[in-house]
Amino acid sequence: MLSLKRINFGFCCTALSLFIASSALAQSPTSREYPYLYKSPRAMGMGGAYTAIGGTVDTLFYNPAGLSMMPKDKGWEVDVINIRVEAGNNVMDLYDDLNTAFDTGDLNNDGKTDDDQLRATNDVLEKYQGENVHFNASDFTAIGNNFEKFAFGIGGVGNLRADAMVHQGFGSEGLLEVNADATYGAIGGCSMMIKDNIFVGLTLKFLNRESLVHNFTSRELVEKQDSLDAYITDELRETGSAVGVDTGVIWKFAQESWFKPSVGASVLNIGDLKFGDAGTMPMTVNTGIAMSPEIPYFRSLIIGADYVDLLSNYSQDKDMMKRFRIGAELQLFDVMMAALALRAGFYQGNPTFGVDLRLLIFDLQYVAYTEEIGAYAGQEKDRRQLMTLNIGW
């Protein structure tokens, strides 16, 4: 086992800095995960299939034409507070194991606890070697409405993402691999019907980003342990801003049929979303199909399938299965006081599940899904839980 003298304190400072860094700096996914600005809980519950569906303001992140799918009978969509927290299944286990290690007493009866706590911490680090530790917190406060032939949505987004991986500490990968960013700014868009059941949309984004991409070595953690926050903020952090444009289209055809099908396409981050030294989000061309068959006893059923990044601009890999999404939403009921919807699908070859419960102005959503951080579907699964609290109407 690798000896990490005094690294327990350095690791704690690093973890704390990475999750609660000053100047709102936080972490982002490893380079193996596809980049994203915001993951809609509704979309993720449906396996990520959303390009031809839309229906809420967060469709701005998938296809702005979906704004025209917002239910007219519900009037304004107002999300006063829309907080989502997401973590990998191993985050709480790691947290508990580290707390237990730090509480280790004098096991060898030498009158000191530091050496015993160090050994216990080393054991924890060894246990989680090679595992991706993921955390994400975000808020999307927004407002929107769908009028007869015109719909719009506007909001403010803040997205903090954290991924870290412990290595053996030898070679160029160092001890702790971190790929991190905080992205925040304004986003707005509109959609209009240009012909019967053909809708086009446009989104504008004004965003700032602070990023941290670094492999921490054992020596580095020891030498910087007393000034780790300043080291990250002053020397490792990169900052940048970008203006982005998205566009999309949805065509609803054969609406007299039982299937009520639709097709959609979107181009996100036209010309790439360039944050300078803080990184780049590539342009992606996405397409999707959906249908909304009428079924008895329930309010609605929506089924969709997407294929994202048609031009393979994501540099992580060329795997087709990672780009394929399929899912469905069954809305059991939706009345003035309450609503309940169940969602399920397949995202990057792995099952997803979601539930959405609204009571008055409180909306609670839960999603379980798996992010593939390997080069192909099924190689390296990162299972995650997502919770959202929305206060609005």
N, C-alpha and C positions, 0 to 999 in steps of 0.2 A: 504493500500500500504506500502511496506517495506520502511523504512526510511534509506537512504544511505548517511549520513553526510560525506561530503568531498569526496565521492566516485566518483564524476564526474571526478575529475582530475586523480584519480587512474585508472579509467576505460579507460580514454584517453591514459594514459601512457601504460596501458596493451595492448590496441588495437594497438597502434603504435609499441610497442615492438614486438607484435605477427606478424605484417605484414611487419615490416622493421627492424627486430632484427639484432643486430650486429653479425659478423662472419657468415653472410648469413643464420642465423637461421630463419626459417619460419614455417608456420603451416601445419598440415596435417589433413586428414579427421578424423572424430570421429571414435571410435572403432566399430561403427555399419556399417560403409561402408567398403566394401571389399578393402584390400590393393592393391595398384598398383604402378608401377614405372612410367608409361607414358600411356596416353590415346591418341591414334591416332585419329585426327579429321576425317579422312576418315572412320575409323572403327566405331566411335561413330555416325557419320551420318547414317551409315548402321545398327544401332541398336546394335553395338558391335560385329557383326558377321564377323570374319576375319580369323579364323583358317584355313579354306580351300581356302582362297582367296589370301591374300598377294598382291604382285605386286609393293610395294614401300619399301624403306629401313626400315621404321618404323614397318614392319612386324617382325623385330627382337624381339619386345615386345610381340608377339602373337604366331608366329610359324616361326622359321628360314628357314624352307623349302620354305616359301613363297617368298624368295629372287629369286628363279628360275622362279617366275611368273612375274618378272619385264619385261616390253616390250623390246625385243631386238632391235627393230627399233629405239628406242629413245636414245640408247647409255648410256652414263654415267648419273646417277642421282646425282646431286650436290646440297646440301642444305646449302648455305653459312650462311644464317640467317633463323631460323625456330622458331619464337617466338609465343607461344600461351598463351592467357590469358582467364581465366574462372572464372565466379562468379555466385553465386546464385542470383535468381531474387530479393531477399530482400536486397542485399548488398548496392545498390545505394539508396534504400529507407532509410535504416539505416543511411547511410552517410549523406543524406540530413536532416533527422530528428535530428541527433546530431548537425549538423552545425546550424540548426535553434534554438535548445535548447541553444547552447553556445552563440548565439547572443541575447538571451533574455535580455530585459532591466529591469529597476527598476519598476516592476509592482505594488508593494505595497507601493511605494513612501517613503521608509525608508532610502533613500540615498545610498543603496548598491544594487549590482546586483548579488552577489554570491549566495544568498539564492534563488533568483528567477531562476537563471540558474541551481542550484541544483535541484529544484523541477521539472523544465522542463526536465532535464536529467533523473531524476527518472521516469518520465512519459514515456520517450522513452524506458528505460530499461524494464519497466513493459509491454509496448506494444509488445516487442520482446521476452518476456519470453517464453521459450520452443521451439523457432525457431532456427534451425541450420543456422549459417552464414558461408558461404563457399567462399573461394578465392583460386585460383591456378594460378601460372605462371610457365612456363617452356620453355626450349629451347632444341632442338635436332638438332645439326649441324652434317651433315653426308654426306657420299659419298658411292656410290655403282654402280655395273654394273653386267649385266647378259651376260655371254659369252655362247658359244654353249652348254656346258654340266656342266658349273660351274658358280656360282654367289656368290658375296660377298657384304657385307655392313659393314661399320665401322663408329662410330660417338662418340660424346661427349654429354651427357645428364645432364641437371640440372633441377630439379623439386622441386618447393617450393609450399607447400600445407597448407592451413589454414582452420580450422573449429573451431568455438566457439559457445557456447550456454549459454544464460543467464538464471539463475534459480532464485527462490525466495530468496535464500540465507540461507535457513535453512537446517540442516542435513548435511550429508557427501558430498553431491554433491556441496556444497558451492554456490557461487554467479555466477562465470564464469567458465564453463567447457571448457578446451582447450586440444586438441590432435594435436600435431604439429610435422612436420619434414621437413628437407631439405635433398634431396638425389642427389648426383652428382658423376660423374665418366665417365668411358669409357665403350663402349659396341661394340662388333664386332661379326660377324658370317659369315658362308658360307653355301652354299647349292650346291648339285650336283645330277645329274641324275644317279641312280644306275642301272636302267633298263628302258625300254621304258615307259615314262610317270610316273615313280615313282621317287620322289625326296625326299632326306633326308637333314636335316640341323642341324647345331650346333651353339650355341651362347655362348660366354664367356662375363662375366660382372665383372668389377672391380669398386666397388662403395663405397662411404663414406656416412654416415648419421649422422645428428644431430637432435635429437628429443626432444620434450617437451610434456609431458602428465601430466596434473595437474588440480586440481579443486581449483580455487582461492576463498578464503573466503573474506567477507567484511572487517574483521579486518586485514587480510593479505594485502589487497590492500591499506588500510590506512597506515599501518606501513611501507610498502615498496615503497610508492609512489615516494619518492625522490631518490630511488636507484633501480628502478624496472628493468632496463636493466641489471645491474650487478647481481641482484638477479636471474634473469632468466638464464643469461649466466653462472654464477659461481656455482649456487646451484641446479637449476632445469634441466638444459640442460644435455642430455646424448649423447655421441658420440660413433661411431663404424664404422667398415669397413667390407666388405664382398666380397667374390669371388663367383660368381654364374655361373651355367651351365644350359642351356636349350637345348632341342632337339625336333625335329619334323619331320613329314613326310606328303607328299601330293601325292595322287594317282589320276591322271587324266585318266578316262576310258571312253570307248564308245565315243571317240571324233568325230567319223563319224556321230553320231546322232545329232538331232537338239538341244538337251538339253546341250550337252557337259558337263557332270557332273564331279565332283571331290569330294573326301573326304580327310579330314586331321585330324591329331591328334598332340598334342604337350604336352610335360612335361616341365613345367616352374619351375625354382628354385629347381632343383633336390637336394634332401636332405635338403631343406629349405635354405633360404637366411638369415643368422644369423649375425646381426649387434651387438651382445653382448647386453650391457645395452640399446642400441638405438632401440632394437626391432627385430622382426623376421618376414619375409614374408614367408608364408608356401608354400610348393610344391603344384602345382595344375596340374591335368591331364585334358586336354580339347580336345574336338572333334568337328568337323564341317563338313557340306556338302555344296556344292555350284554348281551352273550351270551357263553357259554363252550362252544362246540361241542367235542365229543370228536373228536380227530383221531389217526390212527395215528402211531407212531414218536416223537412228542413228548409232553412231560409235560402241557402245557396251551396253549390259545389263548384269549385274551380280546380282545374287540372292544367298543369303547364310543364313545358320542357324547354330548356335553354342549352345553347352551345355558345360559350364565351371565347373571346380572343380568336376569332376566325383566321386572322393573319399571323398567329403565333408570335406576337410581339413580346409576350412574357419570356424573359430570358432564362428563367429557372429550368425549363424543360420544354419538350414538345409533346408531352403525353396528352392524348385525346380524352381519355377517361377523366382526367382531372378537370377538364374544361366542360364536361357534360353534367347537367343538373336536371332533375325531374322531381315533381312533387304535386301535392294537392292540399286544398283547404276545404273543410266541411264546417260551415257555420250552422251550429245547431239552432240558435235563436238569436234575435237581435230586437229587443224591445226598448222602450224609453229608459227603464231603470237598469237594465243589465243586458249583456251579450256574452256568448260563449262560442269559441271556435277551436277546432282541432286541426292540426297540420302534420303532415308527414311527407317524407320524400327520400331521395338519394342524392347526396352531394359528394362529388369526387369519388363515387363508387361506394360510399358509406351511408347508412341510414340516418335520417334526421327525424326528430319529433318535436312538436311545439304545441303549446296550449295558450289561449288568450282569453282572459276573463276580465270583463268590464263591469264595474258596479258604480253607478252614478258617474262621477268625474274621474274615478280611479280605474286605471287599466294596468293589469299585471300580466306580463308575458314570460313564458319560460321556454327555452329551446335547448335541446341536447343534440350536438352534431360532432363530426370528426373532421379536422383539417388535415389534409395530406401534406406533410412537409418534406416528403421524399421526392425523388425524381419521377416516380410514377405511382399511380393509384395502388394502394395496398403495401407500399414499401415501408413507410414510417408514419403511423397514425398518431395524431395528437387529439385526444378526446377532450371536449370542452362543454361547459355548462354556461348558459347565458340567461340572465335575469334582467327584465326591464320594468321600471315603474314609470308610468305616464300619468300625469295629472292634466286633464284638459277635456275637450268635448268636440 
